[in-house]
Amino acid sequence: MLIEQIEHRWLAAFQRTLQLCGLARNEVVGIVTESQSRPVNVELAELAVQALGATPVRIRVPSPALSAPAPVRSTGASDALQELAPVVAALARCHLVLDCTVEGLLHARELPRILQGADGVVPRLLMVSNEHPEILERCVPDPALEASVRAAMKRLRGAAEMRVHSSAGTELRIGLEQARVGGVWGYCNKPGQVAHWPGGLCLAFPAARQVNGTLVLAPGDVNLTFKTYLRDTIVCHIEDDYIVGIEGHGMDADMMRGYYAAWADREGNRDAYAVSHVGWGMNPRARWDAMTFYDKRDCNGTELRAFAGNFLYSTGANEVAGRHTLGHFDLPLRNCTVTLDGAAEVEAGVLVEARS
């Protein structure tokens, strides 16, 4: 296991990322943490802010008791803030919020109020993923990635349909009408902007009843909620957004069925089975094989959402479709072809070069 301590190269990675966020000397940076946050990342964040001449303000809350039927992982929907009005108000007055919570505030219910700002300040927020700093060092944002992701987002917004195919058997049709499109390149430099580090993906949250077909998870594909590479094939049949059947023998399929069932039993509906977002990874610095090199506690898996050429299929909460659940799977697939209205973005797992 790697040692977690302050290293100069890791501090340099934090400083570089904050420079890309446009951090100015007169700005106040809210570093939001919880009792289970990774201490070394919190310390690196504070030192980097000070090194660039800005003012850090650390806000730490207790990690809340688990109220879910199963461990909650990789949701981007932290419940650490617990609707605490003084905390939300303080963060809303910061120029930059560095999110060092365990799950991240990307989909937290408090985020819209934070981004509304206060006293003439509109914050921008960077989620520092709960990774060992070596992972963050390897995935320091590349400014060239921003133009590529922005161009891909434009194409995605202009498309009516996404199709996904693989030799393993995946065949999906995804309607994009009224979908919400997003993209992340690893830093945020404009008021109201939200990003996560590591970054590098383009995605859409489809409206209701827009996803149909078959999703085939092949050996080597990734279940990021469990932080595992699949050993067995799993076939998911999808009708009007919902997984209605899971075929497969072995532990991988059994564990997926069991986790889904836990949420359905608790919530009284099947929203955990429905699509959250779909998209593709665009970051050439991110590695598919990265989890091989780290203990589970050392990585959150955000890097594997972004490795270039993956097709990312996620189930769980989707505000565009009016579905809310803490049950969540992020499933990066290799070797898929992703097209928008017939034009390829990814061909057999290889990212197509950005078009002008």
C-alpha positions in Angstrom: 0.0 0.0 0.0 1.3 3.5 -0.9 2.0 5.8 2.0 -0.2 8.9 2.2 2.0 11.9 3.1 2.8 15.3 1.7 5.1 14.9 -1.3 6.4 17.8 -3.3 5.3 16.3 -6.7 1.7 15.9 -5.3 1.6 19.4 -4.1 2.8 20.6 -7.5 -0.1 18.6 -9.1 -2.6 20.4 -6.8 -1.0 23.8 -7.6 -1.2 23.1 -11.3 -4.8 22.1 -11.2 -5.7 25.2 -9.1 -3.9 27.4 -11.6 -6.0 25.9 -14.4 -9.0 26.8 -12.2 -7.9 30.4 -12.5 -7.3 30.8 -8.8 -6.5 34.4 -8.0 -4.7 35.8 -5.0 -7.7 37.7 -3.7 -10.0 34.7 -3.7 -11.4 32.7 -0.8 -11.4 28.9 -1.3 -13.8 26.7 0.7 -12.3 23.3 1.3 -15.3 21.1 2.3 -14.4 17.9 4.1 -16.0 15.2 6.3 -14.6 13.1 9.1 -14.0 10.2 6.6 -12.2 12.4 4.0 -8.7 11.4 2.8 -6.5 13.6 5.1 -3.6 13.9 2.7 -5.8 15.4 -0.1 -7.2 17.9 2.3 -3.7 19.0 3.4 -2.5 19.2 -0.1 -5.4 21.3 -1.1 -4.9 23.8 1.7 -1.2 24.1 1.1 -1.7 24.5 -2.7 -4.2 27.3 -2.1 -1.8 29.1 0.2 1.1 28.6 -2.2 -0.9 30.5 -4.8 -1.6 33.4 -2.5 -5.3 32.7 -2.0 -7.1 32.1 1.3 -8.3 28.6 2.3 -11.2 28.1 4.7 -11.6 24.5 5.8 -15.1 23.3 6.6 -15.3 19.9 8.2 -18.6 18.0 9.0 -19.0 14.6 10.5 -19.6 11.7 8.1 -23.3 10.8 8.6 -24.5 7.4 9.8 -25.3 4.9 7.1 -29.1 4.9 6.5 -29.0 2.9 3.2 -29.7 -0.9 2.9 -26.2 -1.5 1.5 -22.9 0.5 1.3 -23.2 3.5 -1.0 -20.3 4.0 -3.4 -19.4 6.1 -6.4 -22.6 8.1 -6.6 -21.3 11.7 -6.7 -24.2 12.4 -4.4 -22.7 13.0 -0.9 -25.1 13.4 1.9 -22.4 14.7 4.2 -23.7 18.3 4.4 -27.1 17.1 5.8 -28.8 20.3 4.6 -26.9 22.4 7.1 -27.8 25.9 6.2 -24.7 27.6 7.8 -22.4 25.3 5.8 -24.3 25.9 2.5 -24.3 29.6 3.2 -20.5 29.7 3.9 -19.7 27.7 0.7 -22.0 29.9 -1.4 -19.8 32.9 -0.4 -16.5 31.3 -1.5 -15.0 32.0 -5.0 -13.9 28.4 -5.4 -15.1 25.3 -3.5 -12.7 22.3 -3.3 -14.9 19.3 -2.7 -13.0 16.7 -0.6 -16.0 14.8 0.6 -15.9 11.0 0.2 -18.7 10.6 -2.4 -18.5 14.1 -3.9 -21.1 16.9 -4.3 -21.7 16.6 -8.0 -25.3 15.4 -7.5 -25.8 16.5 -3.9 -29.1 18.2 -3.1 -27.2 21.2 -1.7 -25.2 21.9 -4.8 -27.7 24.2 -6.6 -27.9 26.4 -3.5 -24.2 26.6 -3.3 -23.8 27.6 -6.9 -26.4 30.4 -6.5 -23.7 32.2 -4.6 -24.2 35.2 -2.3 -22.9 38.7 -1.7 -22.0 39.1 -5.3 -19.9 35.9 -5.5 -20.8 32.9 -7.7 -18.7 29.9 -6.7 -17.1 27.4 -9.0 -16.7 23.8 -7.7 -14.0 21.2 -8.2 -14.6 17.8 -6.8 -11.2 16.3 -5.9 -12.0 12.6 -6.3 -11.3 10.5 -3.2 -8.2 9.0 -4.8 -4.6 8.4 -3.6 -2.7 11.5 -4.7 -0.5 9.5 -7.0 -3.7 8.9 -9.2 -4.4 12.7 -9.1 -0.7 13.3 -10.1 -1.0 11.0 -13.1 -4.2 12.6 -14.2 -3.4 16.3 -13.8 -5.7 18.1 -16.3 -4.4 18.9 -19.8 -5.8 22.2 -21.1 -5.9 20.6 -24.6 -8.6 18.2 -23.4 -11.1 21.1 -22.8 -11.5 21.9 -26.5 -12.0 18.2 -27.4 -14.7 17.7 -24.8 -16.4 20.9 -25.6 -16.6 19.9 -29.3 -17.9 16.5 -28.4 -20.6 18.1 -26.2 -21.7 20.3 -29.1 -22.1 17.2 -31.3 -24.0 15.4 -28.6 -26.3 18.3 -28.1 -27.0 18.4 -31.8 -27.8 14.7 -32.2 -31.1 13.0 -32.1 -29.9 9.5 -31.3 -26.9 7.6 -29.9 -26.4 4.0 -30.8 -23.9 1.6 -29.2 -22.7 -1.7 -30.6 -20.1 -4.2 -29.6 -18.9 -7.6 -30.8 -19.8 -9.0 -27.4 -23.4 -8.3 -28.2 -24.3 -4.8 -26.9 -27.0 -3.1 -29.1 -28.5 0.0 -27.6 -30.6 2.8 -29.0 -30.7 6.0 -26.9 -32.9 8.9 -27.8 -31.4 12.3 -27.0 -34.4 14.5 -27.3 -34.5 16.7 -24.1 -31.4 15.0 -22.8 -29.1 17.1 -20.5 -25.6 17.1 -21.9 -22.5 17.5 -19.8 -18.7 17.3 -20.0 -15.7 17.4 -17.7 -12.1 18.1 -18.5 -10.7 18.2 -14.9 -10.9 21.9 -13.9 -13.3 24.8 -13.5 -12.4 28.4 -14.3 -15.8 30.1 -14.6 -18.4 31.1 -12.0 -21.0 28.4 -11.6 -18.9 25.8 -13.3 -18.6 22.3 -11.8 -15.9 19.8 -12.6 -14.1 16.7 -11.2 -10.5 15.7 -11.1 -9.6 13.3 -12.7 -11.8 14.4 -15.7 -12.2 13.8 -19.4 -15.6 12.6 -20.5 -18.7 13.6 -22.4 -22.1 12.4 -21.3 -25.9 12.8 -21.5 -28.7 12.3 -19.0 -31.5 11.0 -21.2 -35.2 12.0 -20.7 -37.6 9.2 -19.7 -38.3 6.2 -21.9 -35.4 6.8 -24.2 -33.1 3.8 -23.7 -33.8 0.4 -25.2 -31.7 -2.7 -26.2 -29.1 -5.0 -24.8 -26.1 -4.2 -22.7 -23.4 -6.9 -22.6 -20.8 -6.6 -20.0 -17.8 -8.7 -21.1 -14.8 -9.9 -19.1 -12.5 -7.0 -18.5 -15.3 -4.4 -18.4 -15.6 -2.6 -15.1 -18.1 -2.4 -12.2 -16.9 0.7 -10.5 -19.4 0.5 -7.7 -17.7 -2.7 -6.7 -14.3 -1.6 -7.9 -13.8 -4.8 -9.9 -13.0 -6.0 -13.4 -15.6 -8.5 -14.5 -14.6 -12.1 -14.9 -17.9 -13.3 -16.4 -20.3 -12.1 -19.1 -23.4 -10.3 -17.9 -26.3 -9.6 -20.3 -28.7 -6.8 -19.3 -32.0 -6.4 -21.2 -33.2 -2.8 -21.1 -36.8 -1.6 -21.9 -37.8 2.0 -21.6 -34.7 2.9 -19.5 -35.1 0.0 -17.0 -33.0 -3.2 -16.8 -35.8 -5.8 -16.9 -33.5 -8.9 -16.9 -30.0 -9.8 -15.9 -28.5 -13.0 -17.5 -25.3 -14.5 -16.4 -23.7 -17.2 -14.2 -21.2 -16.7 -11.5 -20.4 -14.2 -8.8 -20.4 -11.1 -10.9 -24.0 -11.5 -12.0 -25.1 -12.6 -8.6 -23.6 -9.6 -6.9 -25.2 -7.2 -9.3 -28.6 -8.8 -8.9 -28.3 -8.7 -5.1 -27.2 -5.0 -5.0 -30.1 -3.9 -7.3 -32.6 -6.0 -5.2 -31.4 -4.3 -2.0 -32.4 -0.9 -3.4 -35.7 -2.1 -4.9 -36.7 -3.7 -1.6 -35.8 -0.5 0.4 -37.2 2.1 -1.9 -40.3 0.2 -3.1 -39.6 0.9 -6.8 -37.1 -0.1 -9.5 -35.5 3.3 -10.2 -32.1 2.0 -9.3 -32.4 -0.3 -12.3 -33.0 2.7 -14.7 -30.4 4.6 -16.7 -28.7 7.6 -15.1 -26.3 8.7 -17.8 -24.5 7.5 -20.8 -21.3 8.8 -22.5 -17.8 8.1 -23.5 -14.3 8.7 -22.0 -11.9 11.1 -23.7 -8.8 11.3 -21.5 -5.7 9.7 -22.9 -3.9 10.0 -19.6 -6.5 7.9 -17.8 -5.9 4.1 -17.8 -8.3 1.2 -18.0 -5.9 -1.0 -16.0 -5.3 1.5 -13.2 -7.2 -0.4 -10.5 -4.8 -3.3 -10.9 -2.1 -1.2 -9.2 -4.0 0.1 -6.1 -5.7 -1.3 -3.1 -9.4 -0.6 -3.1 -9.1 2.0 -0.4 -6.6 3.9 -2.5 -8.9 4.6 -5.4 -12.4 5.9 -6.1 -12.3 4.8 -9.8 -13.0 8.2 -11.3 -10.1 7.7 -13.7 -11.8 4.6 -15.2 -14.9 6.6 -16.1 -12.7 8.8 -18.3 -10.2 6.5 -20.1 -10.2 7.3 -23.8 -12.6 5.2 -25.8 -14.7 3.6 -23.1 -18.5 3.6 -23.2 -19.9 4.6 -19.8 -23.3 3.2 -18.9 -24.6 4.3 -15.5 -27.8 3.4 -13.6 -29.4 5.3 -10.8 -30.6 8.8 -10.2 -31.6 10.9 -13.2 -33.2 14.2 -12.5 -34.0 14.8 -16.2 -36.2 11.6 -16.1 -37.5 12.4 -12.6 -35.9 9.5 -10.9 -34.1 9.7 -7.5 -32.3 6.9 -5.8 -29.0 6.3 -4.1 -28.5 3.0 -5.8 -25.9 3.5 -8.5 -23.7 1.6 -10.9 -21.0 3.1 -13.1 -20.1 0.6 -15.8 -17.3 1.5 -18.3 -17.2 -0.9 -21.2 -14.4 -1.5 -23.6 -14.4 -2.3 -27.3 -17.7 -0.5 -28.1 -18.7 1.6 -31.1 -20.6 4.7 -30.2 -22.3 6.7 -32.9 -24.4 10.0 -33.0 -26.9 10.0 -35.8 -24.6 7.5 -37.6 -21.3 9.4 -37.1 -18.8 7.5 -35.0 -17.4 9.0 -31.8 -15.8 5.7 -30.7 -15.0 2.8 -33.0 -14.4 -0.6 -31.3 -13.1 1.1 -28.2 -10.9 3.6 -30.0 -11.7 7.3 -29.7 -12.2 8.9 -33.1 -10.2 12.1 -33.5 -12.2 15.3 -32.8 -13.7 16.7 -36.0 -13.7 20.4 -36.7 
